[in-house]
Amino acid sequence: MDISLMITSLPKLLSATVVTLKLLSLSLFFGLFIGLLFAILRLNKNIFINKFAYGYSYVFRGTPLLVQIFIIYFGLGQIEYFRSTFLWVVFKEPYWCAIIAFALNTGAYTSEILRSAFQTIKPGIIEAGKSLGISNKIIFYKIQIPVAIRQSLPAYGNEIILMMKGTSLASTVTLMDLTGVAKYIISTTFKPIEVFIVAGGIYLFMTFIIHNLIKFLEKKYSFN
Amino acid sequence: MELLAFGKTGWGDELFIATLMTIAVSITAMLIGFLFALIFTPLKLSKNKFLNIIGNSYTTVIRGVPELLVIYLFFFGGSGAVMFVASIFGYNDYIEINAFITGSFAIGIISGAYSTEVFRGAIQSIDKGQFEASQVLGLKKFAYFFRVIMPQMLRLAIPNLSNVWQITLKDTSLISVTGLVEIMRQSYIAAGSTRDPLFFYSFAAVLYLLLTFLSMKLINRLEIKYSRGF
């Protein structure tokens, strides 16, 4: 056991944790909007819109995240026309490619979580709103969405942890996140166990924080 | 389409073999995972505090650490660990472990943590009366576990195990970083030599979708079989 290596690699790994946290928060932010959008589309009565949203979540949940990142990072650059559009400014950066892939992926899972939350809202709540003469729009934004968010908190907490683990794949597209730096240190020192303990410890600590944060929110917004 | 031709001109046969490799790794990993679950589920359910801690730390650590990090640990540390054990027995040459074994073990340990949670949940949700009834009937421990608890547990566990299978199948794509030629690695090679990454990675996505779709169909059948009478 090489304790001194563990101590010297800790600051490097901690500064890489910042990259991981940035990737995580940005992809969760965009992913939540994508998820909410597709959850609403799933509830639409039009069969084409409905099927489109279903197909989206099926494809993104049925393929590995690694494939999705590779298609976006390596694949899209191949289209000549695409490179001449303004979008190329974003897509040529591995950082943004990773975030887009993560956001699309977590968006698919989030849409499933939110959809099932919308479907389990008791009709009585909506009827109560209607009988009070509240418009449909306000019922949706002020009653259905807050209740659905509360319902989906436990499942969404799991999704955040899964996504945090997913950000490790950013290291495959040259980004130096926590896993990327850990791999670099392992491959230069050939001390996998020591580095694993430190990097794994940081990940576990983040899992622990997220887990407790969600628990706290669940308690705060519980119905009784 | 000629890119997918079989034989020397296309990548069809290579991708087909790579798909078989992905299936082989997934099944091996899943079975290794079951072995781990067989060890750790009793530990998690045990009344002994110390055993409990061991069981819980296995599932917590593995489920809280990225899969890729675990794979790197095995990839870089695997042969070192085996050589260390071999050196105790007086064998000091360099040993290289096959990428298939390292990969299936790494993914197996991950899938084992999820399987453990599934089995624990399934056993805990079996009615207490079943345990008591088999004790009253004087069934031996072995018979009571395999004849009474196991069949009921399987019925409850299969839907969740199908989720574990999906996770395991998708996780095998990560083994490509160790150089094992499965779908992802083969697509990477093909994309590099034809300079057509968009096509090959999209095709890889289609292959994975096909695998998840077909396995879902198969598992649904199993589910029906094991929930007869309910």
Chai-1 contact restraints between the chains, C-beta under 6 A:
chainA,res_idxA,chainB,res_idxB,connection_type,confidence,min_distance_angstrom,max_distance_angstrom,comment,restraint_id
A,G62,B,L209,contact,1.0,0.0,6.0,A-B,restraint_1
A,G62,B,T212,contact,1.0,0.0,6.0,A-B,restraint_2
A,T63,B,A205,contact,1.0,0.0,6.0,A-B,restraint_3
A,T63,B,Y208,contact,1.0,0.0,6.0,A-B,restraint_4
A,T63,B,L209,contact,1.0,0.0,6.0,A-B,restraint_5
A,P64,B,K170,contact,1.0,0.0,6.0,A-B,restraint_6
A,P64,B,S173,contact,1.0,0.0,6.0,A-B,restraint_7
A,L66,B,S173,contact,1.0,0.0,6.0,A-B,restraint_8
A,V67,B,Y201,contact,1.0,0.0,6.0,A-B,restraint_9
A,V67,B,A204,contact,1.0,0.0,6.0,A-B,restraint_10
A,V67,B,A205,contact,1.0,0.0,6.0,A-B,restraint_11
A,F70,B,Y201,contact,1.0,0.0,6.0,A-B,restraint_12
A,I71,B,Y201,contact,1.0,0.0,6.0,A-B,restraint_13
A,F74,B,P197,contact,1.0,0.0,6.0,A-B,restraint_14
A,G75,B,P197,contact,1.0,0.0,6.0,A-B,restraint_15
A,G75,B,L198,contact,1.0,0.0,6.0,A-B,restraint_16
A,G75,B,Y201,contact,1.0,0.0,6.0,A-B,restraint_17
A,Q78,B,L198,contact,1.0,0.0,6.0,A-B,restraint_18
A,K165,B,P66,contact,1.0,0.0,6.0,A-B,restraint_19
A,S168,B,P66,contact,1.0,0.0,6.0,A-B,restraint_20
A,S168,B,L68,contact,1.0,0.0,6.0,A-B,restraint_21
A,T179,B,P66,contact,1.0,0.0,6.0,A-B,restraint_22
A,T179,B,L68,contact,1.0,0.0,6.0,A-B,restraint_23
A,T179,B,L69,contact,1.0,0.0,6.0,A-B,restraint_24
A,K183,B,Y72,contact,1.0,0.0,6.0,A-B,restraint_25
A,I186,B,F76,contact,1.0,0.0,6.0,A-B,restraint_26
A,P192,B,L73,contact,1.0,0.0,6.0,A-B,restraint_27
A,P192,B,F76,contact,1.0,0.0,6.0,A-B,restraint_28
A,P192,B,G77,contact,1.0,0.0,6.0,A-B,restraint_29
A,I193,B,G77,contact,1.0,0.0,6.0,A-B,restraint_30
A,F196,B,L73,contact,1.0,0.0,6.0,A-B,restraint_31
A,G200,B,V65,contact,1.0,0.0,6.0,A-B,restraint_32
A,Y203,B,V65,contact,1.0,0.0,6.0,A-B,restraint_33
A,L204,B,G64,contact,1.0,0.0,6.0,A-B,restraint_34
A,T207,B,G64,contact,1.0,0.0,6.0,A-B,restraint_35
